[in-house]
Amino acid sequence: MENVRVRFAPSPTGGLHIGGVRTALFNYLFAKKNNGKFILRIEDTDQARFVEGAEEYIKKTLNWCGISPDEGPDQGGDFGPYRQSERKEIYRQYADKLLAEGNAYYAFDTPEELEAMRERLKESRVVNPQYDTITRTTMQNSLTLSEEEVKRRIANGDPYVIRIKIPKKEEVRLKDMVRGWVMVHTEVLDDKVLMKSDGMPTYHLANIVDDHLMKITHVIRGEEWLPSAPLHVLLYQFLGWEEEMPQFAHLPLILKPDGNGKLSKRAADKAGFPIFPMNWKDSESNEISQGFKEIGFLPEALINFLAFLGWNPGTEQEIFTLSELVNEFSDTRINKAGTKFDFEKAKWFNQQYIRSTNSALFSEKVIQNFKEKYDIDCSPETAIQIIDLLKERVTFPAEFADGGLTIFSAPTSFDEKVINKKWSEETPKALSLFAEKLQLHENISAESVKSLFWDTLEAAGYKPGQFMQTLRVVLTGEGSGPDLMTIIEILGGKSAATRIKSSINALMNKA
């Protein structure tokens, strides 16, 4: 494919749903796989729902995820402006073309008249009451009013909208890249509004015009837009652009974890996981919805997880860098069926990325967490040691400070199950003997600690393995945890020995 151009076109009406990030990602992957361009276009024609700060949030999210656009409001490009509100004058000429050629019409119906029409249809047991090829013949529009009356109303300043004139008894065909051929009869379509009474276009007109003028070659969007696709095909035909019409790909829905319905904010809140990639503050309630970033997801892990929501590589491989995803991505492997949002799987991806990430990259955050949560000053060297110790055990970076607290605080309580089961008359003798040897070593490696422990106890006639768990308890208070010898290495020989002796005394006095 040559000159591939795709666009992500969100509306700045609130926080960017994680499903929107998935759509942006698939567009990005498709563009990069085909040496094309990934474009950000802000579709802000619905001024009534515009939310201050939403556009900046969208742009920050894409940057954080590593899928920044090639063209957009900030990057510029040859096909701007990239905000629809700045393109208002462009759309009217195409609406006028549709009017002049009989493919659209003026509608003067008031909100009360529209509601009355819907109520009449409901009373007649019409399943889907809408403004269509039948009902338009009973309404106040340029199809039922005289030309003079239409001109009078327009001159008089009467409010009106422009609606598409859906043809009667035709079949609209669309070949979708994911779903194959889609066929819809025009009798089920309604005469959508193309131009609102405030002079702004609706999504349907604006996105068709912009996609054409911006030379978009492929429209990759969520399945929820599939019902609108036949309307868009008609607009391409009416405007004479059918030969340049982009190819469509409608991505599968992201479902609730139980697979029962589309994932929503309410469902995510109920299940206890975020729906937004980054923290989002509601402008009306001031409520802050926590994002994946703030709970500790790495952007690479989140992107890897999202790539598998509706796509698979056809192999057993699950961990992919962004460049690897680009290389492997193919629209032929996009699923048709909806895909469950598995938060536990998302956490698994995060664990894998934490394990493979250079520990030094987490050290600053770990130092900050120790100070803010526990008022502990942790050196960069110790922070890296703690990260290395706990890497295999954490899901989020914030857990490093929690798990590493034992390095700075001697235990005040001890695992009673282990004490009751493992503690014997020989335990304090064996552990004290080891402590005496250990305190002679200020700096000692984990390997040397293990050798020292084993050699000391064996020389005294003990079986070292019998005392490993009680050694852990006197050092950390816990019966299980990360590598014990590494903990002693981080503590240092003298400090660890002092802690062992203190804990033995506490346990002996308690007994």
C-alpha positions in Angstrom: 0.0 0.0 0.0 1.2 3.5 -0.9 0.6 6.8 0.8 -1.3 5.3 3.7 -2.9 7.9 5.9 -5.0 7.1 8.9 -6.5 9.3 11.6 -7.6 9.1 15.2 -10.4 11.6 15.6 -11.6 11.9 19.2 -14.1 14.4 20.5 -12.9 16.5 23.4 -16.0 15.8 25.5 -14.3 14.2 28.5 -11.5 11.8 29.5 -10.2 9.5 26.8 -11.7 6.0 27.4 -9.2 3.2 27.3 -11.1 1.9 24.2 -10.2 5.1 22.5 -6.5 4.5 23.2 -6.9 1.0 21.7 -8.4 2.6 18.5 -5.5 5.1 18.4 -3.0 2.3 18.8 -4.4 0.2 16.0 -4.4 3.2 13.7 -0.8 3.9 14.7 0.3 0.3 14.1 -1.3 0.2 10.7 0.2 3.4 9.6 3.7 2.5 10.7 3.5 -1.0 9.3 2.7 0.5 5.9 5.2 3.5 6.2 2.2 5.8 6.4 1.1 8.8 8.5 -0.8 8.7 11.7 -3.0 11.9 12.1 -4.7 13.4 15.1 -7.9 15.3 14.3 -9.9 16.9 17.1 -13.6 16.6 16.2 -15.0 19.4 18.3 -18.1 20.3 16.3 -20.4 19.5 19.3 -19.7 22.7 21.2 -22.5 21.9 23.7 -20.5 18.9 25.0 -17.1 20.5 24.7 -15.0 20.0 27.9 -12.2 22.4 28.7 -8.9 20.5 29.0 -10.1 17.4 27.2 -8.0 18.1 24.1 -4.8 18.5 26.1 -5.6 15.3 28.0 -5.9 13.4 24.7 -2.6 14.7 23.4 -0.8 14.0 26.7 -2.2 10.5 26.7 -1.0 9.7 23.2 2.5 11.1 24.0 2.7 9.1 27.3 1.7 5.9 25.4 4.4 6.5 22.8 2.0 6.8 19.9 2.4 10.5 19.0 0.8 11.6 15.7 2.7 12.7 12.7 0.2 15.4 11.9 -2.2 17.2 14.3 -3.0 20.5 16.1 0.5 20.6 17.6 2.5 19.0 14.8 0.9 20.8 12.0 0.9 19.4 8.5 -0.2 20.1 4.9 -3.9 19.3 5.5 -4.8 21.5 8.5 -6.4 23.0 10.4 -6.7 19.8 12.5 -9.5 21.0 14.7 -13.0 20.8 13.1 -14.1 24.0 14.9 -11.4 25.8 12.8 -12.8 24.3 9.6 -16.3 25.5 9.9 -16.4 27.5 6.6 -15.2 24.4 4.7 -18.3 22.3 5.4 -21.0 24.6 4.2 -20.0 24.4 0.6 -20.4 20.6 0.6 -23.8 20.9 2.4 -24.9 23.4 -0.3 -23.7 20.9 -3.0 -25.9 18.2 -1.4 -28.8 20.6 -1.3 -28.4 21.7 -4.9 -28.3 18.2 -6.2 -31.3 17.0 -4.2 -29.4 14.8 -1.8 -30.1 16.9 1.3 -32.9 19.2 2.4 -33.8 21.9 4.9 -35.8 20.9 8.0 -37.5 23.5 10.1 -39.1 21.2 12.7 -39.1 22.4 16.2 -38.1 20.2 19.2 -41.8 19.9 20.1 -42.7 18.8 16.6 -40.0 16.2 16.6 -41.1 14.8 19.9 -44.7 14.7 18.8 -43.6 12.7 15.7 -41.8 10.2 17.9 -44.8 9.8 20.2 -47.1 9.2 17.3 -44.8 6.5 16.0 -44.6 4.9 19.4 -48.4 4.8 19.7 -48.4 3.1 16.3 -46.0 0.5 17.8 -43.1 1.5 15.5 -40.1 -0.2 17.0 -37.6 2.4 16.0 -39.2 5.9 15.6 -37.0 8.1 13.5 -37.0 10.8 10.8 -36.8 8.7 7.7 -38.0 8.2 4.1 -41.6 7.8 5.4 -41.9 10.3 8.3 -40.2 13.1 6.4 -43.3 13.5 4.3 -45.3 14.6 7.3 -42.8 17.1 8.7 -41.8 20.7 8.2 -39.1 20.6 5.6 -38.2 21.7 2.1 -39.6 18.4 0.7 -43.1 19.3 2.0 -43.1 23.1 1.9 -43.2 25.2 -1.2 -40.0 26.8 -2.5 -41.3 30.2 -1.6 -42.1 29.2 2.0 -38.6 27.7 2.4 -37.0 30.9 1.2 -39.3 33.0 3.4 -38.4 31.0 6.5 -34.7 31.2 5.8 -34.9 34.9 5.1 -36.9 35.3 8.3 -34.1 33.7 10.3 -36.2 30.7 11.3 -33.9 28.0 12.8 -33.3 25.0 10.5 -31.0 22.0 10.1 -29.9 20.3 6.9 -30.6 16.6 6.7 -29.4 14.0 4.2 -32.1 12.6 1.9 -31.8 8.9 2.2 -32.9 7.2 -1.1 -35.8 4.9 -1.0 -35.6 1.1 -1.4 -31.9 0.9 -2.2 -29.2 -1.4 -0.8 -25.9 0.1 0.5 -22.9 -2.2 0.3 -19.6 -1.8 2.2 -16.6 -4.1 2.3 -15.1 -3.9 5.7 -11.5 -5.0 6.2 -12.5 -6.9 9.4 -16.1 -8.1 8.7 -16.2 -8.5 5.0 -19.2 -7.4 3.0 -21.8 -5.4 5.0 -25.2 -4.7 3.3 -27.9 -2.4 4.7 -31.3 -1.5 3.2 -32.0 2.2 3.1 -35.4 1.7 4.6 -33.8 1.2 8.0 -31.7 4.3 7.8 -32.8 7.7 9.0 -32.3 11.1 7.5 -29.4 12.2 9.8 -28.7 15.9 10.4 -25.7 17.0 8.5 -25.6 20.7 9.5 -27.0 21.9 12.8 -28.9 25.1 13.5 -25.8 26.8 14.8 -24.1 26.3 11.4 -21.8 23.6 12.7 -21.6 20.3 10.9 -22.4 17.1 12.6 -19.9 14.3 12.8 -21.3 12.6 9.7 -20.7 15.4 7.3 -17.5 16.8 8.9 -15.7 13.5 9.1 -16.5 12.6 5.5 -15.3 16.0 4.2 -12.2 16.0 6.4 -11.3 12.4 5.6 -11.5 13.3 1.9 -9.6 16.6 2.0 -7.0 15.1 4.3 -6.6 12.1 1.9 -7.3 9.5 4.5 -6.9 6.1 3.0 -8.2 3.9 5.8 -10.8 4.6 8.5 -10.1 2.3 11.5 -12.6 2.9 14.3 -14.7 1.1 16.9 -17.6 -1.2 16.1 -20.1 1.3 17.5 -19.6 3.3 14.3 -20.6 0.4 12.0 -24.3 1.4 11.9 -23.2 4.8 10.5 -21.0 3.4 7.8 -23.8 3.0 5.2 -24.7 6.7 5.7 -21.1 7.6 5.1 -20.9 5.5 2.0 -23.9 7.4 0.6 -22.3 10.7 1.4 -19.2 9.6 -0.5 -21.4 8.7 -3.5 -23.5 11.9 -3.3 -20.3 14.1 -3.2 -18.8 12.3 -6.1 -15.9 10.8 -4.1 -16.8 7.1 -4.2 -13.6 6.3 -6.1 -11.4 7.9 -3.4 -13.5 6.5 -0.5 -11.2 5.1 2.2 -11.3 1.5 3.3 -13.1 0.8 6.5 -12.2 -1.4 9.4 -14.5 -1.6 12.4 -12.7 -2.9 15.5 -14.4 -5.3 17.9 -16.0 -4.0 21.1 -14.1 -4.1 24.4 -16.4 -6.0 26.7 -16.8 -6.1 30.5 -14.6 -8.8 32.2 -17.5 -11.2 32.3 -18.2 -10.6 28.6 -21.7 -9.3 29.3 -21.9 -6.0 27.5 -19.6 -3.2 26.5 -17.0 -2.0 29.0 -18.1 1.3 30.6 -16.8 3.6 33.3 -19.5 2.3 35.7 -18.5 -1.3 35.0 -14.8 -0.5 35.4 -15.5 1.3 38.7 -17.5 -1.6 39.9 -14.8 -4.1 39.0 -12.1 -1.9 40.7 -9.9 -0.9 37.8 -9.4 2.4 35.8 -11.1 3.2 32.5 -8.8 6.2 31.7 -5.1 5.9 30.8 -4.3 8.9 33.0 -6.0 10.6 35.9 -9.1 12.5 34.7 -10.8 15.3 36.7 -14.5 15.8 36.0 -15.1 19.5 35.3 -18.5 19.4 36.9 -18.1 17.2 39.9 -14.4 17.8 40.4 -14.2 14.0 40.9 -10.8 12.6 40.0 -10.9 9.2 38.2 -7.6 7.4 38.7 -5.7 6.4 35.6 -3.6 3.4 34.6 -0.5 5.7 34.8 -1.1 6.8 38.3 -1.7 3.3 39.7 1.6 2.3 38.4 1.2 0.9 34.8 4.2 1.3 32.5 3.1 2.7 29.1 4.8 -0.1 27.3 2.9 -2.7 29.3 -0.4 -1.0 28.8 0.2 -0.7 25.0 1.2 -4.4 24.8 -2.0 -5.4 26.7 -4.2 -3.2 24.5 -2.8 -4.6 21.3 -4.2 -8.0 22.3 -7.7 -6.6 22.8 -9.0 -7.7 19.4 -5.8 -8.7 17.7 -3.4 -11.6 17.9 -0.1 -12.3 16.2 -0.9 -15.9 15.4 1.9 -17.2 17.6 2.4 -17.9 21.3 4.4 -14.8 21.8 2.8 -12.2 24.1 5.5 -9.7 25.0 6.1 -7.2 22.2 7.9 -3.9 22.1 6.1 -1.2 20.2 8.4 -1.6 17.2 7.8 -5.4 17.3 4.0 -4.7 17.3 4.5 -2.5 14.2 6.4 -5.3 12.4 3.8 -8.0 13.3 0.6 -6.1 13.0 -1.8 -7.1 10.3 -5.4 -6.1 9.8 -6.1 -9.7 8.7 -5.6 -10.8 12.4 -8.1 -8.4 13.9 -10.9 -10.3 15.5 -14.6 -9.8 14.7 -16.0 -10.8 18.0 -15.9 -8.6 21.1 -13.0 -9.1 23.5 -13.1 -9.2 27.3 -11.2 -6.7 29.3 -9.1 -8.9 31.6 -7.5 -6.6 34.2 -5.5 -9.5 35.8 -3.9 -10.0 32.4 -3.1 -6.3 32.2 -1.4 -6.6 35.6 0.5 -9.6 34.3 1.9 -7.5 31.4 3.0 -4.9 33.9 4.8 -7.4 36.0 6.7 -8.7 32.9 7.8 -5.2 31.9 8.9 -4.3 35.5 11.1 -7.4 35.6 12.8 -6.6 32.3 13.3 -2.9 32.9 16.6 -1.5 34.2 16.2 -1.0 38.0 17.9 2.4 37.9 14.8 3.7 36.0 12.6 3.1 39.1 15.1 4.3 41.7 14.0 8.0 41.8 10.4 7.0 42.3 11.2 4.5 45.0 13.3 7.1 46.8 10.4 9.5 46.6 7.9 6.8 47.8 10.1 6.0 50.9 10.2 9.7 51.8 6.6 10.5 51.2 5.1 7.3 52.7 7.5 6.5 55.5 9.7 9.6 56.0 12.7 7.4 55.2 15.8 8.6 53.4 16.8 5.9 50.9 20.1 6.2 48.9 20.1 5.5 45.2 22.3 2.5 45.7 20.0 1.0 48.3 16.9 1.8 46.2 18.4 -0.2 43.3 19.3 -3.1 45.6 15.7 -3.2 46.9 14.3 -3.0 43.3 16.6 -5.9 42.2 15.4 -7.8 45.3 11.7 -7.4 44.7 11.5 -7.2 40.9 10.1 -10.7 40.5 7.4 -10.1 43.2 5.8 -6.7 42.4 3.0 -5.6 40.1 3.4 -1.9 40.4 6.5 0.3 41.2 4.9 1.7 44.4 5.2 -1.8 45.9 9.0 -1.5 46.0 8.8 0.9 49.0 6.2 -1.2 50.8 8.1 -4.4 50.2 11.5 -2.9 51.0 10.4 -1.4 54.3 11.9 -4.3 56.2 15.4 -3.1 55.1 14.9 0.0 57.3 12.8 -1.4 60.1 13.5 -4.3 62.4 10.4 -6.5 63.0 8.2 -5.9 66.0 6.1 -8.9 65.4 6.9 -12.4 64.2 5.1 -15.0 62.1 3.5 -17.1 64.9 2.8 -20.1 62.7 6.5 -20.4 61.8 7.6 -19.8 65.4 5.2 -22.4 66.8 6.3 -25.0 64.2 10.0 -24.4 63.7 11.3 -22.8 66.9 13.2 -25.2 69.2 15.8 -25.1 72.0 18.5 -25.2 69.4 17.2 -22.3 67.3 18.5 -19.4 69.4 21.8 -21.2 69.8 22.3 -21.8 66.1 21.1 -18.4 65.0 23.2 -16.6 67.7 26.3 -18.6 66.5 25.7 -17.4 63.0 25.2 -13.8 64.1 28.5 -13.9 65.9 30.2 -14.8 62.7 28.2 -12.4 60.6 28.9 -9.3 62.6 32.6 -9.6 61.6 31.6 -8.7 58.0 30.5 -5.1 57.4 30.0 -5.7 53.6 29.2 -9.2 52.4 27.6 -10.6 49.3 24.6 -12.8 49.2 26.7 -15.8 48.1 29.1 -15.3 50.9 26.2 -15.0 53.4 24.9 -18.3 52.3 28.3 -20.0 52.5 28.9 -18.5 56.0 25.6 -19.6 57.3 26.0 -23.1 55.9 29.6 -23.6 57.0 29.1 -22.1 60.5 26.1 -24.3 61.4 27.5 -27.5 59.8 30.7 -27.0 61.8 28.7 -26.8 64.9 26.8 -30.0 64.1 23.6 -28.4 63.0 21.5 -29.0 59.8 21.4 -25.5 58.3 18.2 -26.1 56.3 16.2 -26.5 59.6 17.0 -22.9 60.6 16.4 -21.1 57.3 12.8 -20.1 57.9 13.4 -19.0 61.5 16.4 -16.9 60.3 14.0 -15.2 57.9 11.5 -14.6 60.8 14.0 -13.0 63.1 15.3 -10.8 60.3 12.0 -9.7 58.7 9.1 -11.0 60.9 7.7 -12.9 58.0 7.8 -16.6 57.2 8.3 -16.0 53.5 9.5 -13.4 51.1 12.3 -12.4 48.7 15.7 -13.9 48.7 16.9 -13.9 52.3 20.7 -13.8 51.6 20.2 -10.7 49.4 18.3 -9.0 52.3 21.3 -9.7 54.5 23.6 -8.3 51.8 21.6 -5.1 51.7 21.4 -4.8 55.5 25.2 -5.4 55.8 26.7 -8.1 58.1 26.8 -6.0 61.3 23.3 -4.6 61.0 21.8 -8.0 60.2 23.7 -9.6 63.1 22.4 -7.0 65.5 18.8 -7.5 64.2 19.1 -11.3 64.7 20.3 -11.0 68.3 17.6 -8.4 69.1 14.8 -10.5 67.7 16.1 -13.6 69.5 16.0 -11.7 72.8 12.4 -10.4 72.0 11.2 -13.9 71.3 13.0 -15.5 74.3 11.5 -12.8 76.6 8.1 -13.3 75.1 8.3 -17.0 75.8 
